[in-house]
Structures are given as C-alpha cells and as structure tokens.
Amino acid sequence: GSADGEWGGSAHLRGVEVWRGGKFDEQLPSLHFNFLGASAGAAQAARPSAVVACAFGESQAGAITADGVGALRVEGNVFHRTYRTALWVGSGSSHSAVEVVGNTAVETLRHPRASTAWVDPFAAFLLEVRPAALRGNVAAGSTDSGFVVRPQTTDTCAGGADASDPAGEALNEAVGCLTGFFLLKACAAAGPCSACLRLSGALAWKNAHAGVLTADQNAHARLSHLALADNHIGVSLNFLGDQEVMSHRVFYHNLTILGSTDASTCAASNECRAIGQFGGAGSAAQAVGATCNSVLGAGVRR
C-alpha cells in the first residue's frame, strides 16, 4: 500500500511452499505485508489478505511480517526452523483485525547475526496488536518466547467461564521455549489503568524460564483455562512499580500448575538452560538465554 492511500492491495496465498525465503544479510522476511501511511488499517477491511495452509522452511530472517495490516487471516500454516520470528504483526497494524488460527511453528531460532550487546527479544508468534482470534496454535522449540501477545481487554475481570473460553484443540500451546507466553502492556496509558487483560486457553510446558510472564503491566489480569507443567517458573506477573499498582488485582479461573512430571525424566530435561540474565559485564549471557542459573540458586531446576 502507498503512503497516500491511492494504492492498496491484498494477497491470498493457499498451499504454497516457501523454502529458505527472505534475505539473510539484510534480515528481510520471506513474506512481508507492508501498508504505509493512509493505506494502513481499516481501509483494507473490504479486501482482507490471507495466508492459509502454506509451509515456510528455514526462513532466513522471519517467515511472515505484517506492518499496517487492517485485515489478515493466518491459518493452518507450518513454520520450520525459522531465524527470528515465524509471524510478526507490527504495532502499526489495527487491533482486532488479525486472526491467527491453527498454525505450528517448530524450532524458532535467534538470528546468527543478532546483537548480543543488548536484549533483542523475538518469538515464534509476536503480535504487537490485540488479535481478533488467537487459537489452536503451537510454538515448539523457540529459543526465546513462544508467544508475545498484546492481550485483549474487558472492563472487568469478574465472572466465571463463558462461551469464548477455548478448550481442546483450540488451546494455544508453547513447549520447549525459553518463555511460553509473554503478555505485553495491555493499556496504552503510561500509568496503571482500570481495564482487565485476559489470557484464556493456553498450555505451556517444559519452558526454560516461565510458562506465563508479564513485565511492567498496567492492567488488572484474568488468567483462565491454563495448564502449566515442567516450566522453570509457572506464572510470573510483574506490574508497574508505583503505589497505584497496589490496587490492581489478578483473577484465576481453572488454572493448573504442575512442577516436575513424568515429562521431565529424559536426560535432556535435566540439562538446565534457565534464564540467561547472568554473566559479567559484556557477557552474551546477559542477553541470550543460554546459561544455567535460577533466581532461586544454580541448583534449582524448577
């Protein structure tokens, strides 16, 4: 799409295989939706784009990147051995306009040329805007996060289960990642807000840091229909550090947290690859999750 909005388009890809796509040195993805200026956002609603039942193998610097999208469906795709991010929806895209359903991302890797001088986070599924739908996706073997998501919000956290709570194959799953689910700040305000972020229908197991994590969060939180097992830390919710945060509340509904189960008996499960924030000045261990340490001491696995 053009910056003045005069030109805009859509793409529908179905059953396409992309092998070693993108540019390694320039760090450009295999597929890039890029709507500029006035072409971004709601103007695309009448002509939505879709990527369905495609396979992306060994993408050189990300598989799909979406900037300025106003209507996009990503469904039933497979991403294998991706450098950086399988799906990255940028902050310039519209909220509640992207559907991410039934995708599988296996082995999402840090780009070999990514700097280790600072923390450069990535994820199998990185959604900087609130998705219209996020269900039935699997992130397996990410060397950073499985899912980084801007969560949906409601006016209140109260209440029991409702029809929108996913179950069974509709659950999103993160296994063998550094962090399973990282929740971005829910409200645009700099300080605390009265909204309630919601994470519902997630399975996180054998993640080397936390199953569910948020930092500098400014909203109330409701976690429902979650199963967490064999993670270094199950749930770690961290809020803005001023006095106002004391008024925030966390609601849990149908939450199961298990420590070490039979899934952790193999030899590889006993190899610690915990947080990676330790190391001396200038050490890559400060930025890359490759060290064996714990906030509770080096001898603690979970």
Secondary structure, 3 states (H helix, E strand, C coil): CCCCCCCCCCCEEECCEEECCCECCCCECCEEEECCHHHCHHHHCCCCEEEECCEEECCCCCCEEEECCCCEEEECCEEEEEECCCEEECCCCCCCCEEEECCEEEEEECCCCCCCCCCCCCEEEEECCCCCEEECCEEEEECCEEEEECCEEECCCCCCCCCCCCCHHHCEEEECCCEEEEECCCCCCCCCCCCEEEEEEEEEECCCCEEEEEEEECCEEEEEEEEEECCCEEEEEEECCCHHHHHCCEEEEEEEEECCCHHHCCHHHHCCCCCCCCCCCCCHHHCCCCCCCCCCCCCCCC
